[in-house]
Amino acid sequence: MRAVVTVIGKDRTGIIYNVSKILAENSVNIEDISQTVMHDFFTMIMLVDMSNMSADFSVLKAALEEVGETIGMSIRIQHEDLFNAMHTI
Amino acid sequence: MAMFKDVLETVRMIEKERLDIRTITMGISLLDCIDSSGAKSRQKIYEKITRLAENLVKEGERIENELGIPIVNKRISVTPISLIAGSSDDKNYVEYAKILDAAAATVGINFIGGFSALVPKGFTKGDRILIDSIPEALATTNCVCSSVNLGSSKAGINMDAVKRLGEVIKETAYLTRDADSIGCAKFVAFANAVEDNPFMAGAFHGVGEAESVLNVGVSGPGVVKRALEKAQNASFGEMAEIIKKTAFKITRAGHLVGTTVAERLNVPFGILDLSLAPTPEIGDSVARILEEMGLEHCGTHGTTAALAMLNDAVKKGGIMASTSVGGFSGAFIPVSEDEGMIEAVECGALTFDKLEAMTSVCSVGIDMVAIPGDTPASTISGILADEAAIGVINNKTTGVRIIPVYGKDVGDTAEFGGLLGRAPIMPVNKNDCSVFVNRGGQIPAPIHSFKN
């Protein structure tokens, strides 16, 4: 089961560190990362594999949202299925 | 993996443009709850609904969490109660409405539809009792929605039902006068009612449906408007293309949610209704889409054409995206639930007659329109007959959800709250139609050839 993590907000240090720390703590593997910074506005998309995840999805989601609040970014995690359904024929 | 820009587009649709799944509605057949004892029948109904829908809300919330897309409503539709209650000796079916309300409260849903009767060609005993019970049923329950199908393209229009329902709507308005006659917001009179509609207030589980199914209603007027904003100088062909593509994406999200929830509840996936359903929130309006096409206000000349194109393009995009499209599938134009419609009425751009014209090219009909409380029942029946005629002649569904707000007149506003919104009272034609309405009988089924 794979999911997409989106991180959006003002650029600062330690964004990837903070997000990947939570993922590692929950045994979630990062498969792909894309990011851009435009006019100080940071956007990152991670594709992660949750097959060995040690916590419940809702726990991971809450942890990511919490770290998002701490570093002032919007962090979402959504199952990959939604994006595949909407954007592929 | 979807492309970078696709991911961001989806996130933006959900966060900024209010893309949501408007409802997951579980259809439940109550045919096996028929019993000659009303009390026993109601016990079976309660037991069956609470058993089958026990996990509806929980699974809905789970998928909402996993996919990160809001599912606004979790609802249930049941077999029309007139068919279930008809074999009992009960002289009043309000208790059936109460048991539906109790079951809805137990499973934690916000609406249950199916306090309904199908009378396009005539009444059974059960139909008559149910229709007589509607005002009290709607006044004494919270979540129950009611509907009556009073005409069809195959049978014509039951004008006796049209006459009686005008009175029923007035009685319902009176009994719920303390809350701006809100009971009427939970009742729809249909022509050509569909059996698999997931949207309230008109949802019921048709007798041709399976034991239990999961239907989904998707929405997203804000997403369509935003897509058109980015194409300021587009021609009609280009606009239609943009709407189709957007409807495709919205529908695919709905299909995924529907099939996943159905699988987890172990019931078949029924249909996906891809209607653009507005809410009173800013940025969630169908009227604003029409205005984005270049109309100063919704309701001006050109509005019917704009709505026709929107409705058709939504259907085309949706049908490409899912093989299970059903229900209404088009655009809804409920006045009180659409901030753009409300403003159009308040500034005088949108009149009752224009609304009626608009209903001939889109889903449903005169929807959530508040009219003066002293409107005669016969005038309401005239409105029902007009809408039914549009549906019956044009082979489409039409409905009327109209609220004669007790004690209020043109210039006042009815406040319903929540998704039902608020409605400025609209004037209706003051000329009498009671002689026409009182004739009784059946308007014959229309000819299905020689279409001009």
Chai-1 contact restraints between the chains, C-beta under 6 A:
chainA,res_idxA,chainB,res_idxB,connection_type,confidence,min_distance_angstrom,max_distance_angstrom,comment,restraint_id
A,V4,B,V7,contact,1.0,0.0,6.0,A-B,restraint_1
A,T6,B,V11,contact,1.0,0.0,6.0,A-B,restraint_2
A,S34,B,F4,contact,1.0,0.0,6.0,A-B,restraint_3
A,I45,B,F4,contact,1.0,0.0,6.0,A-B,restraint_4
A,I45,B,V7,contact,1.0,0.0,6.0,A-B,restraint_5
A,L47,B,M1,contact,1.0,0.0,6.0,A-B,restraint_6
A,F57,B,E66,contact,1.0,0.0,6.0,A-B,restraint_7
A,S58,B,N65,contact,1.0,0.0,6.0,A-B,restraint_8
A,R76,B,G68,contact,1.0,0.0,6.0,A-B,restraint_9
A,Q78,B,L67,contact,1.0,0.0,6.0,A-B,restraint_10
A,Q78,B,G68,contact,1.0,0.0,6.0,A-B,restraint_11
A,H79,B,E66,contact,1.0,0.0,6.0,A-B,restraint_12
A,H79,B,L67,contact,1.0,0.0,6.0,A-B,restraint_13
A,D81,B,L256,contact,1.0,0.0,6.0,A-B,restraint_14
A,L82,B,L67,contact,1.0,0.0,6.0,A-B,restraint_15
A,F83,B,A2,contact,1.0,0.0,6.0,A-B,restraint_16
A,F83,B,V7,contact,1.0,0.0,6.0,A-B,restraint_17
A,F83,B,T10,contact,1.0,0.0,6.0,A-B,restraint_18
A,A85,B,R252,contact,1.0,0.0,6.0,A-B,restraint_19
A,A85,B,L256,contact,1.0,0.0,6.0,A-B,restraint_20
A,M86,B,T10,contact,1.0,0.0,6.0,A-B,restraint_21
A,M86,B,K249,contact,1.0,0.0,6.0,A-B,restraint_22
A,M86,B,R252,contact,1.0,0.0,6.0,A-B,restraint_23
A,M86,B,A253,contact,1.0,0.0,6.0,A-B,restraint_24
A,H87,B,A2,contact,1.0,0.0,6.0,A-B,restraint_25
A,H87,B,D6,contact,1.0,0.0,6.0,A-B,restraint_26
